[in-house]
């Protein structure tokens, strides 16, 4: 059964529905800042790389990306900064900023 990805975006602004690392966005072919919801969904159906991930469904609570509830609740004791940063396992140093 296919789910409509719009259920995962809730009240998020349309421009935040997109994976900013998608090739079509990086090349400038698609500009998320100028697209309405209907066009965004049509583009995402045709090119799933445009969809912000992960799409998460926990007990009916849905979200896109790692910076929303219920993800932060699942990562008990973690803050948004902890989620957005990473550590190199070998030397426990911060990963370079993107």
N, C-alpha and C positions, 0 to 999 in steps of 0.2 A: 504494500500500500504506500503510495507516494503522499507525502505531506506537503502542504503549501508552506514554503519557507517564511511567508509573511507572518505566520503565527509565532515565529521566533523573535520577531523584531519589536513587537509590542508598540510602545510609544517612542521608540528610538527615531531620531530624524533619519530621513531616507538616505542622506549621504553617509551615515554611519552603518548602513546595511552592507556596505561594500568592503571587499578585501582590497585594501590599498596596494597590496603587493601583486595583484593580478596583472599580467602582461598588458592587457588592453587599457588598464588604468595608467600604468607606468608609461606607456607610449603616448598617452594623451587621447587615444581613440575614444575612450569613455571618460566623461567627467562627472563623477557622482554628485558634485555640488550643483549641477544644473538639471537634474533628472527628477521627475515626479515618481510617485509610488508605482503607478501602472507600468510606466516605461522601465523602471528598475526591475520589477518582477519579470517582465518580458525578456529583458536582457539576461537576467540570471537563469531563466529557463533555457535559453540558448547557449549560455556560457557559464556553467556552474563555478568556474574559477573566480567569478566576480563576487560570489557569496562569502560574506564574512563568516569565519569559522572559529571554533566549532559551534554547531547548532546543538543546543543542549536541552533535553527534556528530562526533568527530575520530578517525579510525582505530579505531572501536569504543569509544573512551572517551566516555562520555556524562555530561552534567551540565546543570543548570538554573541560570541566572544567570551573571553575569560574574565572580564571585568564587571560582571553583573551578578546579582543573586539569581539562581541559587548556587552558583559556582563558588563564590566567596564563602558561603556557609559550609560548603563541602570541604573547603580548605581551612578548617577550623584553626584560628589563630593567625591566619595569613591576612595581610593587608593588600590593598590594590597595588602598592609599590612592590611588594614581595612577588606578586603574580607577574608584573610587567618586567621584572628584572630576572636574570638568571645567574647562576654561578657555574664556572668551569669546574667540573668534578675533580680534576687532577690537582689543581692548586687553590681552589675555592676563591678565585678572584672574580670580580664582576665581568660579565660579558660586555664587549664594546657596545656603545649606544648606536642605534641605527639612524 
